Each structure stands twice: as C-alpha cells, then as structure tokens.
Amino acid sequence: MRAVIQRVSSASVHVSGELVGAIEHGALILLGVLEGDGEREAEQLASKVAQFRYFADDEGRMNRSVDEVEGALLVVSQFTLAADGRKGRRPSFDKAAPPAEAEALYERFVSALKGAGLPVETGRFGAMMEVELVNDGPVTFVLEEQPDQP
C-alpha cells in the first residue's frame, strides 16, 4: 500500500461538479492499494500516517503530527500509484489490487484514521475526480507498507 502525503493549507475533491470532500489545514493523502495488500497493511499505514510528524513545532522543525496541530485529512484513492513505467512508454497497472479488494482496503484505511480520532474527508472510490490543493511548504512524502514476504 502506498500513500502520497501532501501537507496542505486547503484541499478539496469534486466528482461531476459536486463537492464530495474538503478540508482546510491538514493533509491530502493519495492512496494506492497494491496486489497482496491486506487489512494489516491498511491499519499499519493508517497508524503511520496518523503519527507521522510533518508539521512545524514552535522552533520550525517538523515535529508535530496532524492531530497535534488539529488538522484534518482528505483521503483520495489513486490506483495510478501502482503504476510501473519501466517498460515501454505506457504504464502497467498489473500491481494494482482488483477494484473490489482495493475499495475494501481503502475504506479500512479511512476507518482506521477515523478510529484514531482524526477528522477525515474522502473522495469517491473509482470515480473520475478533480482534486484541488494548496500545498503548504511544499511538503510531500511517500509512505509505503508492504505485505510480509513468504
């Protein structure tokens, strides 16, 4: 499972012209669910995201979590994070989880963040979305949680 976290001053997502999610101060999280991911990866990545310190403390160092700064999260599914562009000129999405599995794990990830007491807004899984954001910093991180290898 792969998450791109962007610290934002504001972010919103529209589907067919309808506002479906919006936040002010916090983070936009683009979430890609990969083949082999399960509930363990969703819960561990959500825990990491909830506790990750990328907001400034009083000395200007990235030392506070989204909860500590009373921020919110906007979580948007993005299967293109599973893309592999190493061959040819067209990306392969073979590593993306099947849609039904991906949606269930996306919902599990969102539920785990809410369970941590964080305010969470979402996009609409599988929809064509328009995402707007004002990146604060800019600050962007990629976090991954990989399934255990046999």
Buried (B, 14 or more C-beta within 10 A) or exposed (E): BBBBBBBBEBBBBBBEEEEBBBBEBBBBBBBBBBBBBBEEBBBBBBBBBBEBBBBBEEEEEBEBBBBEBEBBBBBBBBBEBBBEEEEEEEEEBEBBBEEEBBBBBBBBBBBBBBEBEBBBBBBBBEBEBEBEBEBBEEBBBEBEBEEEEE
